């Protein structure tokens, strides 16, 4: 298991990157199958949305447990452009009023500020369901605001910063 080191100083927002995996694969992820999300996006937080249980015992003691998370990421705005395959994908999903499995996309999240001894960056792959939101917007262009609801388990691993190849934890480099 890798030992992870944090970069000195405060991590900047640009040091946490989210990529769309263009071919939908969760294996053999390489640079040519990735498109970064964020150009023109003003806000893109990942909300943890904890699932909680509150109770009180017979003595009046309050209990509060977090039983899980329903993570989501709002992408606001995504401006439709000829340079972004991801924006084009979201535009097509809106155009077709996509539902069910057509809204499932794969994402790679990368922490540039957290590396192992070889310089590989901490990362994970996860599937997300795209909830389509507002379309067209104001005077700054055609926007396609949406929320990604992450589903299933994350596959934790590392990304080589040069090749952007993802290797899952426990996988050998030859896999």
Contact map, one row per residue, 1 for C-alpha under 8 A:
1110000000000000000000000000000000000000000000000000000000000000000000000000000000000000000000000000000000000000000000000000000000000000000000000000000000000000000000001100000
1111000000000000000000000000000000000000000000000000000000000000000000000000000000000000000000000000000000000000000110000000000000000000000000000000000000000000000000000000000
1111100000000000000000000000000000000000000000000000000000000000000000000000000000000000000000000000000000000000000110000000000000000000000000000000000000000000000000000000000
0111110000000000000000000000000000000000000000000000000000000000000000000000000000000000000000000000000000000000011110000100000000000000000000000000000000000000000000000000000
0011111000000000000000000000000000000000000000000000000000000000000000000000000000000000000000000000000000000000011110000000000000000000000000000000000000000000000000000000000
0001111100000000000000000000000000000000000000000000000000000000000000000000000000000000000000000000000000000000111000000000000000000000000000000000000000000000000000000000000
0000111111100000000000000000000000000000000000000000000000000000000000000000000000000000000000000000000000000000111000000000000000000000000000000000000000000000000000000000000
0000011111000000000000000000000000000000000000000000000000000000000000000000000000000000000000000000000000000000000000000000000000000000000000000000000000000000000000000000000
0000001111100000000000000000000000000000000000000000000000000000000000000000000000000000000000000000000000000000000000000000000000000000000000000000000000000000000000000000000
0000001111110000000000000000000000000000000000000000000000000000000000000000000000000000000000000000000000000000000000000000000000000000000000000000000000000000000000000000000
0000001011111010000000000000000000000000000000000000000000000000000000000000000000000000000000000000000000000000100000000000000000000000000000000000000000000000000000000000000
0000000001111111000000000000000000000000000000000000000000000000000000000000000000000000000000000000000000000000000000000000000000000000000000000000000000000000000000000000000
0000000000111111000000000000000000000000000000000000000000000000000000000000000000000000000000000000000000000000000000000000000000000000000000000000000000000000000000000000000
0000000000011111100000000000000000000000000000000000000000000000000000000000000000000000000000000000000000000000000000000000000000000000000000000000000000000000000000000000000
0000000000111111100000000000000000000000000000000000000000000000000000000000000000000000000000000000000000000011100000000000000000000000000000000000000000000000000000000000000
0000000000011111110000000000000000000000000000000000000000000000000000000000000000000000000000000000000000001111100000000000000000000000000000000000000000000000000000000000000
0000000000000111111000000000000000011000000000000000000000000000000000000000000000000000000000000000000000001111000000000000000000000000000000000000000000000000000000000000000
0000000000000001111100000000000000011100000000000000000000000000000000000000000000000000000000000000000000111100000000000000000000000000000000000000000000000000000000000000000
0000000000000000111110000000000001111000000000000000000000000000000000000000000000000000000000000000000000111000000000000000000000000000000000000000000000000000000000000000000
0000000000000000011111000000000001111000000000000000000000000000000000000000000000000100000000000000000011110000000000000000000000000000000000000000000000000000000000000000000
0000000000000000001111111000100011100000000000000000000000000000000000000000000000000000000000000000000011110000000000000000000000000000000000000000000000000000000000000000000
0000000000000000000111111000000011100000000000000000000000000000000000000000000000000100000000000000000001000000000000000000000000000000000000000000000000000000000000000000000
0000000000000000000011111000000010000000000000000000000000000000000000000000000000000000000000000000000000000000000000000000000000000000000000000000000000000000000000000000000
0000000000000000000011111100000000000000000000000000000000000000000000000000000000000000000000000000000011000000000000000000000000000000000000000000000000000000000000000000000
0000000000000000000011111111100000000000000000000000000000000000000000000000000000000000000000000000000001000000000000000000000000000000000000000000000000000000000000000000000
0000000000000000000000011111100000000000000000000000000000000000000000000000000000000000000000000000000001000000000000000000100000000000000000000000000000000000000000000000000
0000000000000000000000001111100000000000000000000000000000000000000000000000000000000000000000000000000000000000000000000000000000000000000000000000000000000000000001000000000
0000000000000000000000001111110000000000000000000000000000000000000000000000000000000000000000000000000000000000000000000000000000000000000000000000000000000000000011000000000
0000000000000000000010001111111011000000000000000000000000000000000000000000000000000000000000000000000000000000000000000000000000000000000000000000000000000000000111000000000
0000000000000000000000000001111111000000000000000000000000000000000000000000000000000000000000000000000000000000000000000000000000000000000000000000000000000000001111000000000
0000000000000000000000000000111111000000000000000000000000000000000000000000000000000000000000000000000000000000000000000000000000000000000000000000000000000000001110000000000
0000000000000000000000000000011111000000000000000000000000000000000000000000000000000000000000000000000000000000000000000000000000000000000000000000000000000000000000000000000
0000000000000000000011100000111111100000000000000000000000000000000000000000000000000000000000000000000000000000000000000000000000000000000000000000000000000000000000000000000
0000000000000000001111000000111111110000000000000000000000000000000000000000000000000000000000000000000000000000000000000000000000000000000000000000000000000000000000000000000
0000000000000000001111000000000011111000000000000000000000000000000000000000000000011100000000000000000000000000000000000000000000000000000000000000000000000000000000000000000
0000000000000000111100000000000001111100000000000000000000000000000000000000000000000000000000000000000000000000000000000000000000000000000000000000000000000000000000000000000
0000000000000000111100000000000000111110000000000000000000000000000000000000000000000100000000000000000000000000000000000000000000000000000000000000000000000000000000000000000
0000000000000000010000000000000000011111110100000000000000000000000000000000010000000000000000000000000000000000000000000000000000000000000000000000000000000000000000000000000
0000000000000000000000000000000000001111100000000000000000000000000000000000000000000000000000000000000000000000000000000000000000000000000000000000000000000000000000000000000
0000000000000000000000000000000000000111110000000000000000000000000000000000111000000000000000000000000000000000000000000000000000000000000000000000000000000000000000000000000
0000000000000000000000000000000000000111111100000000000000000000000000000011111000000000000000000000000000000000000000000000000000000000000000000000000000000000000000000000000
0000000000000000000000000000000000000101111100000000000000000000000000000001100000000000000000000000000000000000000000000000000000000000000000000000000000000000000000000000000
0000000000000000000000000000000000000000111110000000000000000000000000000111100000000000000000000000000000000000000000000000000000000000000000000000000000000000000000000000000
0000000000000000000000000000000000000100111111000000000000000000000000001111000000000000000000000000000000000000000000000000000000000000000000000000000000000000000000000000000
0000000000000000000000000000000000000000001111100000000000000000000000001110000000000000000000000000000000000000000000000000000000000000000000000000000000000000000000000000000
0000000000000000000000000000000000000000000111110000000000000000000000111100000000000000000000000000000000000000000000000000000000000000000000000000000000000000000000000000000
0000000000000000000000000000000000000000000011111000000000000000000000111000000000000000000000000000000000000000000000000000000000000000000000000000000000000000000000000000000
0000000000000000000000000000000000000000000001111100000000000000000011110000000000000000000000000000000000000000000000000000000000000000000000000000000000000000000000000000000
0000000000000000000000000000000000000000000000111110000000000000000011110000000000000000000000000000000000000000000000000000000000000000000000000000000000000000000000000000000
0000000000000000000000000000000000000000000000011111000000000000011111100000000000000000000000000000000000000000000000000000000000000000000000000000000000000000000000000000000
0000000000000000000000000000000000000000000000001111100000000000011111000000000000000000000000000000000000000000000000000000000000000000000000000000000000000000000000000000000
0000000000000000000000000000000000000000000000000111110000000001111100000000000000000000000000000000000000000000000000000000000000000000000000000000000000000000000000000000000
0000000000000000000000000000000000000000000000000011111000000011111000000000000000000000000000000000000000000000000000000000000000000000000000000000000000000000000000000000000
0000000000000000000000000000000000000000000000000001111100000111100000000000000000000000000000000000000000000000000000000000000000000000000000000000000000000000000000000000000
0000000000000000000000000000000000000000000000000000111110000111000000000000000000000000000000000000000000000000000000000000000000000000000000000000000000000000000000000000000
0000000000000000000000000000000000000000000000000000011111111110000000000000000000000000000000000000000000000000000000000000000000000000000000000000000000000000000000000000000
0000000000000000000000000000000000000000000000000000001111111110000000000000000000000000000000000000000000000000000000000000000000000000000000000000000000000000000000000000000
0000000000000000000000000000000000000000000000000000000111111000000000000000000000000000000000000000000000000000000000000000000000000000000000000000000000000000000000000000000
0000000000000000000000000000000000000000000000000000000111111000000000000000000000000000000000000000000000000000000000000000000000000000000000000000000000000000000000000000000
0000000000000000000000000000000000000000000000000000000111111100000000000000000000000000000000000000000000000000000000000000000000000000000000000000000000000000000000000000000
0000000000000000000000000000000000000000000000000000000111111110000000000000000000000000000000000000000000000000000000000000000000000000000000000000000000000000000000000000000
0000000000000000000000000000000000000000000000000000011110011111000000000000000000000000000000000000000000000000000000000000000000000000000000000000000000000000000000000000000
0000000000000000000000000000000000000000000000000000111110001111100000000000000000000000000000000000000000000000000000000000000000000000000000000000000000000000000000000000000
0000000000000000000000000000000000000000000000000001111000000111110000000000000000000000000000000000000000000000000000000000000000000000000000000000000000000000000000000000000
0000000000000000000000000000000000000000000000000001110000000011111000000000000000000000000000000000000000000000000000000000000000000000000000000000000000000000000000000000000
0000000000000000000000000000000000000000000000000111100000000001111100000000000000000000000000000000000000000000000000000000000000000000000000000000000000000000000000000000000
0000000000000000000000000000000000000000000000000111100000000000111110000000000000000000000000000000000000000000000000000000000000000000000000000000000000000000000000000000000
0000000000000000000000000000000000000000000000000111000000000000011111000000000000000000000000000000000000000000000000000000000000000000000000000000000000000000000000000000000
0000000000000000000000000000000000000000000000011110000000000000001111100000000000000000000000000000000000000000000000000000000000000000000000000000000000000000000000000000000
0000000000000000000000000000000000000000000000011110000000000000000111110000000000000000000000000000000000000000000000000000000000000000000000000000111000000000000000000000000
0000000000000000000000000000000000000000000001111100000000000000000011111000000000000000000000000000000000000000000000000000000000000000000000000000111000000000000000000000000
0000000000000000000000000000000000000000000001111000000000000000000001111100000000000000000000000000000000000000000000000000000000000000000000000011110000000000000000000000000
0000000000000000000000000000000000000000000111100000000000000000000000111110000000000000000000000000000000000000000000000000000000000000000000000011110000000000000000000000000
0000000000000000000000000000000000000000001111000000000000000000000000011111000000000000000000000000000000000000000000000000000000000000000000001111000000000000000000000000000
0000000000000000000000000000000000000000101110000000000000000000000000001111110000000000000000000000000000000000000000000000000000000000000000001111000000000000000000000000000
0000000000000000000000000000000000000000111100000000000000000000000000000111110000000000000000000000000000000000000000000000000000000000000000011100000000000000000000000000000
0000000000000000000000000000000000000001111000000000000000000000000000000011111000000000000000000000000000000000000000000000000000000000000000111100000000000000000000000000000
0000000000000000000000000000000000000101100000000000000000000000000000000011111100000010000000000000000000000000000000000000000000000000000000111100000000000000000000000000000
0000000000000000000000000000000000000001100000000000000000000000000000000000111110000010000000000000000000000000000000000000000000000000000011110000000000000000000000000000000
0000000000000000000000000000000000000000000000000000000000000000000000000000011111010011001000000000000000000000000000000000000000000000000011110000000000000000000000000000000
0000000000000000000000000000000000000000000000000000000000000000000000000000001111110011000000000000000000000000000000000000000000000000000000000000000000000000000000000000000
0000000000000000000000000000000000000000000000000000000000000000000000000000000111111001000000000000000000000000000000000000000000000000000000000000000000000000000000000000000
0000000000000000000000000000000000000000000000000000000000000000000000000000000011111000000000000000000000000000000000000000000000000000000000000000000000000000000000000000000
0000000000000000000000000000000000100000000000000000000000000000000000000000000111111111000000000000000000000000000000000000000000000000000000000000000000000000000000000000000
0000000000000000000000000000000000100000000000000000000000000000000000000000000001111111100000000000000000000000000000000000000000000000000000000000000000000000000000000000000
0000000000000000000101000000000000101000000000000000000000000000000000000000000000011111110000000000000000000000000000000000000000000000000000000000000000000000000000000000000
0000000000000000000000000000000000000000000000000000000000000000000000000000011110011111111000000000000000000000000000000000000000000000000000010000000000000000000000000000000
0000000000000000000000000000000000000000000000000000000000000000000000000000000111011111111100000000000000000000000000000000000000000000000000000000000000000000000000000000000
0000000000000000000000000000000000000000000000000000000000000000000000000000000000001111111110000000000000000000000000000000000000000000000000000000000000000000000000000000000
0000000000000000000000000000000000000000000000000000000000000000000000000000000000000111111111000000000000000000000000000000000000010000000000010000000000000000000000000000000
0000000000000000000000000000000000000000000000000000000000000000000000000000000100000011111111100000000000000000000000000000000000000000000000010000000000000000000000000000000
0000000000000000000000000000000000000000000000000000000000000000000000000000000000000001111111110000000000000000000000000000000000000000000000000000000000000000000000000000000
0000000000000000000000000000000000000000000000000000000000000000000000000000000000000000111111111100011000000000000000000000000000010000000000000000000000000000000000000000000
0000000000000000000000000000000000000000000000000000000000000000000000000000000000000000011111111100000000000000000000000000000000010000000000000000000000000000000000000000000
0000000000000000000000000000000000000000000000000000000000000000000000000000000000000000001111111100000000000000000000000000000000000000000000000000000000000000000000000000000
0000000000000000000000000000000000000000000000000000000000000000000000000000000000000000000111111100000000000000000000000000000000000000000000000000000000000000000000000000000
0000000000000000000000000000000000000000000000000000000000000000000000000000000000000000000011111110000000000000000000000000000000000000000000000000000000000000000000000000000
0000000000000000000000000000000000000000000000000000000000000000000000000000000000000000000011111111011000000000000000000000000000000000000000000000000000000000000000000000000
0000000000000000000000000000000000000000000000000000000000000000000000000000000000000000000000001111111000000000000000000000000000000000000000000000000000000000000000000000000
0000000000000000000000000000000000000000000000000000000000000000000000000000000000000000000000000111111100000000000000000000000000000000000000000000000000000000000000000000000
0000000000000000000000000000000000000000000000000000000000000000000000000000000000000000000000000011111100000000000000000000000000000000000000000000000000000000000000000000000
0000000000000000000000000000000000000000000000000000000000000000000000000000000000000000000010000111111100000000000000000000000000000000000000000000000000000000000000000000000
0000000000000000000000000000000000000000000000000000000000000000000000000000000000000000000010000111111110000000000000000000000011100000000000000000000000000000000000000000000
0000000000000000000000000000000000000000000000000000000000000000000000000000000000000000000000000001111111000000000000000000001111000000000000000000000000000000000000000000000
0000000000000000000110010000000000000000000000000000000000000000000000000000000000000000000000000000001111100000000000000000001111000000000000000000000000000000000000000000000
0000000000000000000111011100000000000000000000000000000000000000000000000000000000000000000000000000000111110000000000000000111100000000000000000000000000000000000000000000000
0000000000000000011110000000000000000000000000000000000000000000000000000000000000000000000000000000000011111000000000000000111100000000000000000000000000000000000000000000000
0000000000000000011110000000000000000000000000000000000000000000000000000000000000000000000000000000000001111100000000000011110000000000000000000000000000000000000000000000000
0000000000000001111000000000000000000000000000000000000000000000000000000000000000000000000000000000000000111110000000000011100000000000000000000000000000000000000000000000000
0000000000000001110000000000000000000000000000000000000000000000000000000000000000000000000000000000000000011111000000001111000000000000000000000000000000000010000000000000000
0000000000000011100000000000000000000000000000000000000000000000000000000000000000000000000000000000000000001111111000001110000000000000000000000000000000000000000000000000000
0000000000000011100000000000000000000000000000000000000000000000000000000000000000000000000000000000000000000111111000001100000000000000000000000000000000000000000000000000000
0000011000100011000000000000000000000000000000000000000000000000000000000000000000000000000000000000000000000011111000001000000000000000000000000000000000000000000000000000000
0001111000000000000000000000000000000000000000000000000000000000000000000000000000000000000000000000000000000011111100001100000000000000000000000000000000000000000000000000000
0001111000000000000000000000000000000000000000000000000000000000000000000000000000000000000000000000000000000011111111111100000000000000000000000000000000000000000000000000000
0111100000000000000000000000000000000000000000000000000000000000000000000000000000000000000000000000000000000000011111111100000000000000000000000000000000000000000000000000000
0111100000000000000000000000000000000000000000000000000000000000000000000000000000000000000000000000000000000000001111110000000000000000000000000000000000000000000000000000000
0000000000000000000000000000000000000000000000000000000000000000000000000000000000000000000000000000000000000000001111110000000000000000000000000000000000000000000000000000000
0000000000000000000000000000000000000000000000000000000000000000000000000000000000000000000000000000000000000000001111111000000000000000000000000000000000000001100000000000000
0000000000000000000000000000000000000000000000000000000000000000000000000000000000000000000000000000000000000000001111111100000000000000000000000000000000000111100000000000000
0000000000000000000000000000000000000000000000000000000000000000000000000000000000000000000000000000000000000111111100111110000000000000000000000000000000000111100000000000000
0001000000000000000000000000000000000000000000000000000000000000000000000000000000000000000000000000000000000111011100011111000000000000000000000000000000011110000000000000000
0000000000000000000000000000000000000000000000000000000000000000000000000000000000000000000000000000000000011110000000001111100000000000000000000000000000011110000001000000000
0000000000000000000000000000000000000000000000000000000000000000000000000000000000000000000000000000000000011100000000000111110000000000000000000000000001111100000000010000000
0000000000000000000000000100000000000000000000000000000000000000000000000000000000000000000000000000000001111000000000000011111000000000000000000000000001110000000000000000000
0000000000000000000000000000000000000000000000000000000000000000000000000000000000000000000000000000000001110000000000000001111100000000000000000000011111100000000000000000000
0000000000000000000000000000000000000000000000000000000000000000000000000000000000000000000000000000000111100000000000000000111110000000000000000000011101000000000000000000000
0000000000000000000000000000000000000000000000000000000000000000000000000000000000000000000000000000000111100000000000000000011111000000000000000001111000000000000000000000000
0000000000000000000000000000000000000000000000000000000000000000000000000000000000000000000000000000001110000000000000000000001111100000000000000001111000000000000000000000000
0000000000000000000000000000000000000000000000000000000000000000000000000000000000000000000000000000001110000000000000000000000111110000000000000111100000000000000000000000000
0000000000000000000000000000000000000000000000000000000000000000000000000000000000000000000000000000001000000000000000000000000011111000000000000111100000000000000000000000000
0000000000000000000000000000000000000000000000000000000000000000000000000000000000000000010011000000000000000000000000000000000001111100000000011110000000000000000000000000000
0000000000000000000000000000000000000000000000000000000000000000000000000000000000000000000000000000000000000000000000000000000000111110000000011110000000000000000000000000000
0000000000000000000000000000000000000000000000000000000000000000000000000000000000000000000000000000000000000000000000000000000000011111100000111100000000000000000000000000000
0000000000000000000000000000000000000000000000000000000000000000000000000000000000000000000000000000000000000000000000000000000000001111100001111000000000000000000000000000000
0000000000000000000000000000000000000000000000000000000000000000000000000000000000000000000000000000000000000000000000000000000000000111110011110000000000000000000000000000000
0000000000000000000000000000000000000000000000000000000000000000000000000000000000000000000000000000000000000000000000000000000000000111111111110000000000000000000000000000000
0000000000000000000000000000000000000000000000000000000000000000000000000000000000000000000000000000000000000000000000000000000000000001111111000000000000000000000000000000000
0000000000000000000000000000000000000000000000000000000000000000000000000000000000000000000000000000000000000000000000000000000000000000111110000000000000000000000000000000000
0000000000000000000000000000000000000000000000000000000000000000000000000000000000000000000000000000000000000000000000000000000000000000111111000000000000000000000000000000000
0000000000000000000000000000000000000000000000000000000000000000000000000000001100000000000000000000000000000000000000000000000000000001111111100000000000000000000000000000000
0000000000000000000000000000000000000000000000000000000000000000000000000000001100000000000000000000000000000000000000000000000000000011110111110000000000000000000000000000000
0000000000000000000000000000000000000000000000000000000000000000000000000000111100000000000000000000000000000000000000000000000000000111100011111000000000000000000000000000000
0000000000000000000000000000000000000000000000000000000000000000000000000001111100000010011000000000000000000000000000000000000000011111100001111100000000000000000000000000000
0000000000000000000000000000000000000000000000000000000000000000000000000111110000000000000000000000000000000000000000000000000000011110000000111110000000000000000000000000000
0000000000000000000000000000000000000000000000000000000000000000000000000111110000000000000000000000000000000000000000000000000001111100000000011111000000000000000000000000000
0000000000000000000000000000000000000000000000000000000000000000000000011110000000000000000000000000000000000000000000000000000001111000000000001111100000000000000000000000000
0000000000000000000000000000000000000000000000000000000000000000000000011110000000000000000000000000000000000000000000000000000111100000000000000111110000000000000000000000000
0000000000000000000000000000000000000000000000000000000000000000000001111000000000000000000000000000000000000000000000000000000111100000000000000011111000000000000000000000000
0000000000000000000000000000000000000000000000000000000000000000000001111000000000000000000000000000000000000000000000000000011110000000000000000001111100000000000000000000000
0000000000000000000000000000000000000000000000000000000000000000000001100000000000000000000000000000000000000000000000000000011110000000000000000000111110000000000000000000000
0000000000000000000000000000000000000000000000000000000000000000000000000000000000000000000000000000000000000000000000000000011000000000000000000000011111000000000000000000000
0000000000000000000000000000000000000000000000000000000000000000000000000000000000000000000000000000000000000000000000000000010000000000000000000000001111100000000000000000000
0000000000000000000000000000000000000000000000000000000000000000000000000000000000000000000000000000000000000000000000000001111000000000000000000000000111110000000000000000000
0000000000000000000000000000000000000000000000000000000000000000000000000000000000000000000000000000000000000000000000000001110000000000000000000000000011111000000000011000000
0000000000000000000000000000000000000000000000000000000000000000000000000000000000000000000000000000000000000000000000000111100000000000000000000000000001111100000000011000000
0000000000000000000000000000000000000000000000000000000000000000000000000000000000000000000000000000000000000000000000000111000000000000000000000000000000111110000001111000000
0000000000000000000000000000000000000000000000000000000000000000000000000000000000000000000000000000000000000000000000011111000000000000000000000000000000011111000001111000000
0000000000000000000000000000000000000000000000000000000000000000000000000000000000000000000000000000000000000100000000011110000000000000000000000000000000001111100111100000000
0000000000000000000000000000000000000000000000000000000000000000000000000000000000000000000000000000000000000000000000111000000000000000000000000000000000000111111111000000000
0000000000000000000000000000000000000000000000000000000000000000000000000000000000000000000000000000000000000000000000111000000000000000000000000000000000000011111110000000000
0000000000000000000000000000000000000000000000000000000000000000000000000000000000000000000000000000000000000000000000000000000000000000000000000000000000000001111100000000000
0000000000000000000000000000011000000000000000000000000000000000000000000000000000000000000000000000000000000000000000000000000000000000000000000000000000000001111110000000000
0000000000000000000000000000111000000000000000000000000000000000000000000000000000000000000000000000000000000000000000000000000000000000000000000000000000000011111111000000000
0000000000000000000000000001111000000000000000000000000000000000000000000000000000000000000000000000000000000000000000000000000000000000000000000000000000000011101111100000000
0000000000000000000000000011110000000000000000000000000000000000000000000000000000000000000000000000000000000000000000000010000000000000000000000000000000001111000111110000000
0000000000000000000000000000000000000000000000000000000000000000000000000000000000000000000000000000000000000000000000000000000000000000000000000000000000001110000011111011100
0000000000000000000000000000000000000000000000000000000000000000000000000000000000000000000000000000000000000000000000000001000000000000000000000000000000111100000001111110000
1000000000000000000000000000000000000000000000000000000000000000000000000000000000000000000000000000000000000000000000000000000000000000000000000000000000111100000000111110000
1000000000000000000000000000000000000000000000000000000000000000000000000000000000000000000000000000000000000000000000000000000000000000000000000000000000000000000000011111000
0000000000000000000000000000000000000000000000000000000000000000000000000000000000000000000000000000000000000000000000000000000000000000000000000000000000000000000000111111101
0000000000000000000000000000000000000000000000000000000000000000000000000000000000000000000000000000000000000000000000000000000000000000000000000000000000000000000000100111111
0000000000000000000000000000000000000000000000000000000000000000000000000000000000000000000000000000000000000000000000000000000000000000000000000000000000000000000000100011111
0000000000000000000000000000000000000000000000000000000000000000000000000000000000000000000000000000000000000000000000000000000000000000000000000000000000000000000000000001111
0000000000000000000000000000000000000000000000000000000000000000000000000000000000000000000000000000000000000000000000000000000000000000000000000000000000000000000000000011111
